[in-house]
Structures are given as C-alpha cells and as structure tokens.
Amino acid sequence: MTSEKPYYSSSAGEKKLKALLVGDLRDSLNWGARGQSIALHQLLSKRFEISGVIPGISVVSPEAVDGYVRTILPQTYFRFLVRMRNKVKVADWYLKFEELFGAKDFITDEPIESAEHVLRYKSTSKGLAEIYELVINADAVVINGEGSGIFRTPYRRDFFFYLMMIELAVRLGKEAFYVNGIISDCPFTGRNGRNFDSARKSLKKCSAVLVRDKQSLEYLAREMPEVKCHYVPDALFTWYPLYEGPDTHLPANGDFIIPPPEEEKYFGKLDFSRPYICMGGSSWAAEYQERSVDAYLLLLEGLRKLGYPVYITENCGGDRFLQQVAKRSGVGLVPLNTPILTAGAILANARLFVSGRFHPTILATLGGTPCIFLEAHSHKMASLREIIGYEGREPFSALPSESEIGEILGVARQYLKQGDPLRSKLRQTAKILCEEANQLTDYIVSRRETAVSA
C-alpha cells in the first residue's frame, strides 16, 4: 500500500477529488492485470488526485498486510510461519493450534464482518491501520474490480477484499465506486448463493458500479436491480493512441524483447521483420494444465498450416502449460514477464491472434489484429467479442477438438484474406471504445455531484 504525493488542478487553485485506488495489479505477472491497472491509474490521474494505492498483492494475500486477526504471536512471527506452512510441519501444527483458538484471515465472505475486523484490530495491526488511514484520507474509494467478481466456490479473496472496502468506505462516510469489473456466475462450480447475497448487499451501497462488458450489465440489471450500474469499456482501450501507428515499438530481431533473466531458450526464435500469428492461452484451459498441452499442440499444428510463423504468448501465470507447448514444438515463446507495452505491441502487430484471454485480445485489437476467441472461465470472451463487433458463432472451446480446429482455420483464412480493410475496421472500433472508456471519470464526477445536490 502506498500514499502518493498530492497535487492540485491549475484552474483557480481548485483542489482535485482525492481518490484511493484499490487493486492496482501491476505487481501481477499477468499481461492483462498489469496493462489494465496502469491504464486505469493513468485515466484516473488525469482528473483526480490519487491519494493512495492498495496494490494487488495486498488484495490477494493476507500475509502482505498483517492480514490475520486474533493471533497469539505478534504479526511478524505469525506471517513468517504462514509463509513456511507448506514447508515445515511444525509451522503448520502451530498455525492450526492458533486457528483452533480463533486466529483467522481478516477477510471473510461476510464483507461487513471484514470491515469490522479492520476497525477493531487496527490498533494492533500496522497493515489494517494503514488501510484505515488510506480510506480516511480519501474523498472516494475507487475499486478496480477487474476479473474478480465471479461467484465461485470457494469464494475469491480478492473480490471479498473489494466488498470489504465498500463497507469500510461507507462506514467512514466515503463514497465507493466499483469500476472496470465483471460480475458473473462461475461455469465450473455454479453460483455461490451465499456469496451472491453478500455481494448484492455491498454493491448496492456503491455510488456507482461501472462494469466493463454488457453481459455483466445485463446480469446486474436482472439479478441485482437495486445496484446503480453502467457499462463503460475496459480502461485498457484508452491505450489506443499508443498503437495507432503501423509497426510501432517492435524491433525486427525478437531477441531484443527478451526480459530478464535472459534465458538461452528464448534466443533466435522470434522474428518480427515478417508477418506472424500469435497464440495465447485461456483461463479455462488453465484449469486443465496437462490436457491443455496436447490440445494446444494440436491447435498450434493447425495454425502453422496458414503459412505464417506462429509465436506463443504466455499472457498469465495460468498459461504456464504453454511453456511445454513451446518446448515440444520448438516455436518462439513471448514470456510472461515481457514488458507490458512491448507485449502489447507484439499482439497489436500480429496478423492474427487466437486466445481466450480478455485483455491480451484488447491489446491485439488496438492495432487492428483480427482475433479468434476461445472460451474463458466466465462470459468475458463472449461479451468482449460482442463489444468489438464480431459476428457469427460463440467463442470456440478452450480445448478445441480437431473438428473445431478445422473451423478455426476456416475463420482464420477469411480474416487473413480480408487484410488491411478488416484491420482498419477493427482499429476504428478500438478508437470508439477508447473514447467511451475515457468517460469513466465522468460517471464518478456525475454521481458525486448528484449525491452532493441531494
């Protein structure tokens, strides 16, 4: 968690609204989380003072913020034992003993209870005290919902951290805005009804819930009509100007994009001087690591029939199975820790991108790259496909069969044949979505003005 230096607008010395940004995920080895978080921060900074930031690691891991309450040991020692839990049996035994007597993560699946933990234990927990102070020092709490809002079993800690922040903000007299998010049932476990009810109670307390896709908007309108919800395209679309020109920011020799540590296996396999195709993974495929290796080897074999070099892009930690695909096939791999602007340029300049990853597909679209959509673990890819304006069938399976690969190749050939006219059309769509995404701050300001006048 960080506090950022205040600054003021130049117009008549008027002080800017102080916004606490919750869930800045640039510390994540995930192309989408990193790019979208940076884009959102930049967007908010144009109009507001970012008074503080709660980074993603604090949201995901209780170890990062003294996130346990009712502990006997001081937090420093307790957190050390948590880190050692899976390695040292004695540490696990001791933690079970503490948990038996009430020690637990301050985040639960009851957001009001979690907020009470912050208020009750902030005097004994430096991390909880910092969360409290960050909220106190802000005018509004802006929560980067990203892909967390899925009602799965077990519940997602990040989503319930965000719901806790809504409850804490309201309790301390601050406005809360849940932005750039998705709201969805889980296709694997079905809807977690208890979590759904908890989220419903918290989300309706937001001054606005700004979702990044139309299916989430329809879901909330149908299932949570009391929530003040609007659709605003994902903040990553605001990066359109970065990729507006042709062949931007890419060296011909792909070795120049290899991130540290520069492992030998990456050298000599990427050539950006000639047209190429990119293939990514999927959050659905990530659930089936071993099966996915064989499925994506088959998909890769099909894509290579299109006559272009195919490069694999490892967009997320869940795509680690693609390392094996690259190793067994010998094709070039763009690794997970590639600098995000360079990663975006690689996708934006490809001839085609096949993927089940939401934000990488946006990055590709910014440059006019035609995309073939694979399933994800929510409705996000189907909804993004609709937003960008693709017609025809729904996304292909995240583990495509031979017959589906044949269909994918048929669609791919059509896109490649259309060439520059299709790319121009996609860039024009991206430009429009960029303009709409830039309106996110307008919604925040208008909701605050409405609240003040009321």
Secondary structure, DSSP 4 states (H G I P E B T S, - for coil): -EE------SSTTPPPPEEEEEEE-TTSSBHHHHHHHHHHHHHHHTTSEEEEEEEHHHHH-GGGGT-EES-SS-HHHHHHHHHHTTT-HHHHHHHHHHHHTT-EES--S-HHHHHHHHHHHTTT-HHHHHHHHHHHT-SEEEEEEEEEEEE-SSPPHHHHHHHHHHHHHHHTT-EEEEEEEEEEE-TTT---HHHHHHHHHHHTTSSEEEESSHHHHHHHHHH-TTS-EEE---GGGGGGGGG-STTTT--SBGGGGPPSS--GGGTT--BTTS--EEEEEETTGGG-HHHHHHHHHHHHHHHGGGSS-EEEE--BGGGGHHHHHHHHH---EE-TTS-HHHHHHHHHT-SEEEEE-HHHHHHHHHTT--EEEB--SSSHHHHHHHHHT--SSPPBPSS--HHHHHHHHHHHHHHHHHHHHHHHHHHHHHHHHHHHHTTHHHHHHHHHHHHHH-
